[in-house]
Amino acid sequence: MSADFGRHLLALNEIGVDGIKEILSMTDRFVEINERPIPKVPALRGKTVCTMFFEDSTRTKLSFEAAAKRLSADTMSMSVSSSSVKKGESVRDTIETIQAMGIDAFVVRHKSSGVPWQIANWVDDHVSILNGGDGWHSHPTQGLLDSYTLCQARDGEAGENPSLDGVHVGLIGDIKHSRVARSDVEAFTALGAKVTLIGPPTLMPPSVVGWSMDGSTVDISHDLDSLLPELDVVALLRIQRERMGQALIPSIGEYVETFGLNRNRMSLVRPDAIITHPGPMNRGVEVSVDVLDGHPGTVVLRQVTNGVAVRMAVLFLLLGSGVVS
Amino acid sequence: MSRTEEATGIDRLANPGDSRVLIVNGDIVDPNDRRRADIAVSGGLVVEVGENLDTEGAEHVIDAAGCVVSTGFVDLRTCVGEPGDEQIETVESAGRGAVLGGFTTVLAMPSTTPTIDNASSVRDMLRLAERSLCRIRPVGAVTKGRNGNELAEMAEMAGLGVTMFCDDEVTIADSGVLRRAMEYAGGIGATLAQHCVDPSLAAGAIMHEGEWSSRLGMQGSPAAAEEIAIVRDLTLARLTGTSLHIQHVSTAGGVEAIRRAKADGLEVTCHVAPYHFTSTDADCASFDPSFRVEPPLRSAADVAAVKAGLADGTIDAIASDHTPRAPEDKEAPFDQAPPGMLGLETTLALAVTELDMSIEQIVEKLSWRPAQIARLGDVHSGVVAAGRVADLVVIDVDHEWTISGAAMASNSRNCPYDGRTVKGRVRHTLVGGKLVVADQQVVG
């Protein structure tokens, strides 16, 4: 282990370019392990990882749990629908109570930005916090698995010095309310990619100063069609239907017309372009039925597969002794 | 007896001091000048100001050598918590915090439960206030229940001595209602104070809109939300001829709009809260909910504009904006925590530490200017002279100390400046001639 991670993984800009690259390089090993007949190593035997999802999630929670189990850690989980939080218990009391059962790491998701940072201040010194997504703010393992997937699609693996130099990524959709967008921008720019944010002005953040990790400028465009032929990566984001209620977009139909990846627009996508989506997909909104399935560069399921390996790498680097076995 | 000589009605304290107190060797700062003199206090009043006064028979002799002596501070915006939220603050705990911070009079916001919006609630508040070490002047609500629609019975409240009306942190959004409220308040000689924010632009906002809200993934309130509200209110003040006080101006555009209005001769005043010249929106990156305030912490450029506005007189006063919050609120997620931080005990020190202003300028903005704005000028003129009410503070301007939320008098702990080293502290406070703070400790 060379980069200094500290105890937690809260945001990618806190672990720096070296930290990101080290995790991605480490991920190669876990991708290989996951392809074995018995995809399991004893690296975290005796450790306990608890997923604390104060906001609903399917894939991230399962992915973290699969990652912990394949490292032989014990797993516990709490979700809001069945928890004392519903009875009015505070986040702090909930965390301290479960910590008292003997926990080595919490994976935290919360609908409010910043909660994993607050929790990191409350837990005991030996407990690690992994941010599983906070508000619109940060989702570091998504940024890692997306950038790993792009490296893999281009070079077959991350390798010792993972890089996305010369790659132009278009992130399309609701950037303002997306923690995935913020972590993706950090991860992609850390590896040298050029990132353009694409969507209607009402779904753009007021500023993108400080978003990139290499000091490069993150561009904003409202014209998808003119950019599509240039993009090496078409990274779609989920559109949440409730945004219409806030008068941010006039209608889903108009969004589909201007930013949806439909059959007509697919003709503008380069044949060798990679298409990603963090899920869950709204087929018929940001992407039309069948469009993705026919494109060779669609890596949506690879993202999910790599998610487990990336999270194994993160857990291993934060909790492990340094020996994978 | 004239009002100058005896605090009347609303300002009467339960236990006015009748002992003789001498403050010797201090530098008196008042609107007239700065001079070295001794002050003799008796029967609640200053009885003599001069050199080498006789200490014979004095119950307390306070050596103020190296310190500044001025009239007590007047806080234009304090949220007391009582009635309704006694677990976070009572008039007693707020009073202790106030006098420790040098405030001898606080204007208590009507954002209580029930709202102070009629004569009987004012009477209740005045009765409660008798338990406080400082003078508490209720601010009346402008509209019933602060609902922004129906005018509260302002004249009845004014009859009990209420001189300022405000719906506290709720902006009166309806321009027609605000116009009527201004006209009505003007008719009874009261000051109307407004929290200026366009509620539709600030909908759902957690912090200032800009680079940091974008990075932290939080809904922002643009500076324009404040600027638009200030410009509208100034326009209505011009239409109605009523004197308007703008609470806690926080944006460069807001300061500039007020500067221009003053140059045009409009009767408008404003104050700033200490956190708006001490902290920026970047501090929200700590996710400490105590940094969530309303108006929100602004950009560095706004902080610079606020400081310039204080220096050139555009901003008349500094108010604590003291807002106690329950301990569990300090541990809530940032976006769910109610806005506000404690301020009574740190206002002077943050002003001395953060502002490039003389102690004379700072005391003016803490004492007699806010007294004028709240229309207490006849009892609280800032002048230290025989016959004046003895509300006095002794300030050690160079004293360095470390802020501790746990050490504060408040029942709450929502102070994000815990552990910060600052300069400037109130050493002694007299309210109505009674020594209530001696050597930084409450003695009343």
Interface residues (C-beta under 8 A of the other chain):
Chain A: S90 V91 R92 H110 S112 S113 G114 V115 W117 Q118 D134 G135 W136 H137 S138 K176 H177 R179 R182 P205 P206 S207 V208 V209 G210 W211
Chain B: E209 G210 E211 S213 S214 R215 L216 G217 M218 G220 P222 S286 F287 E328 E331 A332 P333 F334 D335 Q336
